[in-house]
Amino acid sequence: MKQLIEDSKRIIEEAESQGIKKFYALVSGGKDSVTTAHLFDSIKKLDGVIFIDTSIGIKDTKDFVVDLCDKNNWNLTILKPIEKENYENMVLKYGFPQPSGHRYSFIYLKWKPLWRWLRQQKDVGKIAFVSGTRRKESRRRFLTSQALTRDKSYKKMLFVAPLFNWSTKEVWDYLHKNNLEVSPVYKTLHLSGDCLCGAFAQRGEAELISLFYPEVAHKIKDIECKLKDKNISKRCRWGRHSSMEGARQQKQLESFLCADCQLKD
């Protein structure tokens, strides 16, 4: 564990060598982001926490992050998309996002809120956003992630991933060693629950959301119905393998596997 932390410190030092003075952790309530925020706090590098209310998240996730920051005396900022770019309006305009269009969900629901906030800061260019991204988290992340990523369209935006070289087991070991909790949503869905856009939804995910968080499932189902009612020739069903309308009939959990259970380091 000591070696892992030293590796994370080297990544932080690299960011500082690029002029970064302040670090804001992007916390979603999952194991990686909670570990990242705690790690930065333990080495006195955490200037604040940012939670993005994507307009399609689960309230329990937001409540957990608020409580976590309150208990640890972390300065919390909550950002959200502007009204015309929220999840429902985005879907009604473009249809439900699929893997090939995930970048547009990211831009509307997460990137733009961060961009607007960063531009308002006096020390823009000296602030980095700290994420829990790990290259071992999944094959997709392994192929695309980097420890330090400067945004191509806004060069003053830098993302730092101090857990870049950590495995899933090592993250859990850190959490257990420091008696850290993760969002209750993560325990049921094995997702942080901050964004349920559906672009990379796994088989059975709609059914799980419908069972554990019916209010969110109802909201998504209403959007599905609005698209159908308007006869819009766009993607009218949430997720890749199901829909919230179809999930209403699901009653059993035996056949579901969580995302974490299917990942291999």
C-alpha positions in Angstrom: 0.0 0.0 0.0 2.9 2.4 0.8 4.3 1.9 -2.7 0.9 2.6 -4.3 0.6 5.8 -2.3 4.1 6.9 -3.4 3.1 6.2 -7.0 0.0 8.4 -6.6 2.2 11.1 -5.1 4.4 11.1 -8.1 1.4 11.6 -10.4 0.4 14.6 -8.2 3.9 16.0 -8.4 3.7 15.8 -12.2 0.5 17.8 -12.1 2.2 20.4 -9.8 5.1 20.6 -12.2 2.6 21.8 -14.8 1.6 24.7 -12.6 -1.3 23.1 -10.6 -1.8 24.6 -7.2 -5.3 23.4 -6.2 -7.0 19.9 -6.5 -10.7 19.3 -6.5 -11.8 15.7 -6.2 -14.8 14.6 -8.4 -16.7 12.4 -6.0 -19.6 10.3 -7.2 -19.9 8.0 -4.1 -18.3 4.9 -5.6 -15.2 3.2 -4.3 -12.7 4.9 -6.5 -13.8 8.5 -6.0 -14.1 8.0 -2.2 -10.6 6.5 -2.1 -9.2 9.4 -4.2 -10.7 12.1 -2.0 -9.6 10.5 1.2 -6.1 10.0 -0.2 -5.8 13.6 -1.1 -7.1 14.7 2.2 -4.6 12.5 4.0 -1.7 14.1 2.3 -3.1 17.6 2.8 -3.7 18.2 -0.9 -7.5 18.3 -1.1 -8.9 21.8 -1.7 -12.5 20.7 -2.2 -14.9 18.1 -3.5 -17.2 18.5 -6.5 -20.3 16.5 -7.0 -22.1 16.8 -10.4 -25.9 16.5 -10.2 -26.4 15.1 -13.7 -30.2 15.4 -13.5 -30.5 11.6 -14.0 -28.8 10.4 -10.8 -30.2 8.8 -7.6 -30.9 11.1 -4.7 -29.4 8.6 -2.2 -26.0 9.1 -4.0 -26.1 12.9 -3.7 -27.2 12.6 0.0 -24.3 10.2 0.7 -21.7 12.6 -0.8 -23.2 15.6 1.1 -23.0 13.5 4.4 -19.5 12.3 3.6 -18.1 15.8 3.0 -19.9 17.0 6.2 -18.3 14.3 8.3 -14.8 14.9 6.9 -15.1 18.8 6.8 -14.5 18.7 3.0 -15.6 21.8 1.1 -18.3 20.6 -1.3 -19.5 22.2 -4.5 -22.5 20.8 -6.3 -22.8 21.5 -10.0 -25.5 20.7 -12.5 -26.4 21.2 -16.2 -28.3 24.2 -17.2 -32.1 23.5 -17.8 -32.0 23.2 -21.6 -29.1 20.8 -21.4 -30.4 18.5 -18.7 -30.9 14.8 -19.3 -34.6 14.9 -20.3 -34.1 17.7 -22.8 -31.0 16.1 -24.2 -32.8 12.8 -24.8 -35.8 14.5 -26.3 -33.5 16.2 -28.7 -31.1 13.4 -29.6 -32.6 10.2 -28.3 -31.2 7.9 -25.5 -27.4 7.7 -25.6 -25.6 4.6 -26.8 -21.9 3.7 -26.5 -21.0 5.5 -29.7 -22.7 8.7 -28.4 -21.6 8.6 -24.8 -19.3 11.5 -25.3 -22.3 13.8 -25.9 -23.8 12.7 -22.6 -20.5 13.4 -20.9 -20.3 16.8 -22.5 -23.8 17.9 -21.6 -24.2 16.4 -18.2 -20.6 16.6 -16.7 -18.1 18.5 -18.9 -20.1 21.7 -19.4 -20.9 22.1 -15.7 -17.2 21.7 -14.9 -16.2 24.0 -17.7 -18.6 26.8 -16.5 -17.4 26.5 -12.9 -13.7 26.5 -13.9 -14.1 29.6 -16.0 -15.5 31.5 -13.1 -12.5 30.8 -10.9 -9.8 33.5 -10.4 -7.0 30.9 -10.5 -8.2 29.1 -13.6 -5.2 27.2 -15.1 -3.9 26.3 -11.6 -6.8 24.0 -10.7 -7.0 20.3 -11.5 -9.9 18.0 -11.3 -9.1 14.7 -9.5 -10.9 11.6 -10.7 -10.9 8.0 -9.6 -10.2 6.7 -13.1 -8.0 3.6 -13.2 -6.6 1.8 -16.2 -7.4 -1.6 -14.7 -11.1 -0.7 -14.1 -12.2 -2.1 -17.4 -10.9 -2.8 -20.8 -12.4 0.4 -22.2 -10.7 2.5 -19.5 -7.5 0.6 -20.0 -7.4 1.6 -23.6 -8.4 5.2 -23.2 -7.3 6.5 -19.8 -4.2 8.4 -18.7 -2.8 9.5 -15.4 -2.9 13.1 -16.5 -5.3 14.3 -19.2 -5.5 17.9 -20.5 -8.8 18.6 -22.2 -8.3 19.0 -25.9 -11.0 21.7 -26.3 -10.2 23.7 -23.2 -6.5 23.5 -22.4 -6.9 25.0 -18.9 -8.8 21.9 -17.8 -6.6 19.2 -16.4 -7.8 15.8 -15.0 -5.5 13.9 -12.6 -6.0 10.2 -11.9 -3.8 9.3 -8.8 -5.2 5.8 -8.7 -4.2 5.1 -12.3 -2.1 2.1 -11.4 -4.2 0.6 -8.6 -6.2 -2.6 -9.0 -9.7 -3.1 -7.8 -8.5 -5.2 -4.8 -6.0 -2.5 -3.8 -8.8 0.1 -3.8 -11.0 -2.1 -1.6 -8.0 -2.8 0.7 -7.5 1.0 1.1 -11.2 1.5 1.9 -11.3 -1.3 4.5 -8.0 -0.1 6.1 -9.4 3.4 6.6 -12.9 2.3 7.5 -14.4 4.2 4.6 -18.0 3.6 3.3 -19.3 3.9 -0.2 -22.7 5.1 -1.4 -25.5 2.7 -0.5 -26.5 2.9 -4.2 -23.1 1.3 -5.0 -24.0 -1.6 -2.7 -27.2 -2.3 -4.5 -26.4 -1.5 -8.1 -22.6 -1.7 -8.0 -22.7 1.7 -9.7 -22.2 5.1 -8.1 -25.6 6.2 -9.2 -24.6 9.7 -10.0 -25.4 9.3 -13.7 -27.8 6.7 -15.2 -27.7 8.0 -18.8 -27.8 4.3 -19.9 -25.1 4.5 -22.6 -23.1 1.6 -21.1 -25.9 -0.1 -19.2 -25.3 -3.8 -18.6 -27.9 -6.5 -19.1 -30.3 -6.5 -16.1 -29.5 -2.9 -15.0 -32.9 -1.5 -16.0 -34.6 -4.2 -13.9 -32.4 -3.5 -10.9 -33.0 0.2 -11.1 -36.8 -0.4 -11.4 -36.7 -2.7 -8.3 -34.5 -0.6 -6.0 -35.2 3.0 -7.2 -38.6 3.0 -8.8 -38.8 6.8 -8.8 -35.8 7.0 -11.2 -37.1 4.2 -13.3 -40.5 6.0 -13.6 -38.7 9.2 -14.7 -36.8 7.4 -17.4 -40.0 5.5 -18.5 -41.8 8.8 -18.9 -39.1 10.0 -21.2 -39.4 6.8 -23.2 -43.1 7.4 -23.5 -42.6 11.1 -24.6 -40.3 10.0 -27.4 -42.8 7.4 -28.6 -45.7 9.8 -28.4 -43.9 12.3 -30.6 -43.0 9.6 -33.1 -39.4 10.8 -33.0 -37.2 8.7 -35.2 -34.4 8.5 -32.6 -33.3 5.9 -30.1 -36.5 5.6 -27.9 -35.4 3.0 -25.4 -33.0 3.4 -22.4 -30.0 1.2 -22.3 -28.7 -1.4 -24.8 -30.4 -4.6 -23.7 -33.8 -3.5 -22.2 -36.0 -0.5 -21.4 -37.6 0.8 -18.3 -41.0 0.0 -19.7 -39.9 -3.6 -20.1 -38.3 -3.7 -16.6 -41.6 -3.1 -14.9 -42.4 -6.8 -15.4 -39.1 -8.1 -13.9 -39.6 -9.8 -10.5 -36.5 -11.9 -9.9 -32.8 -11.1 -9.3 -31.2 -14.5 -9.6 -29.9 -14.0 -13.1 -28.3 -10.6 -12.5 -24.5 -10.1 -12.2 -23.1 -6.9 -11.1 -20.5 -5.0 -13.2 -17.8 -5.5 -10.6 -18.3 -9.3 -10.5 -17.7 -9.5 -14.3 -14.5 -7.5 -14.3 -11.1 -9.1 -14.1 -8.0 -7.2 -13.2 
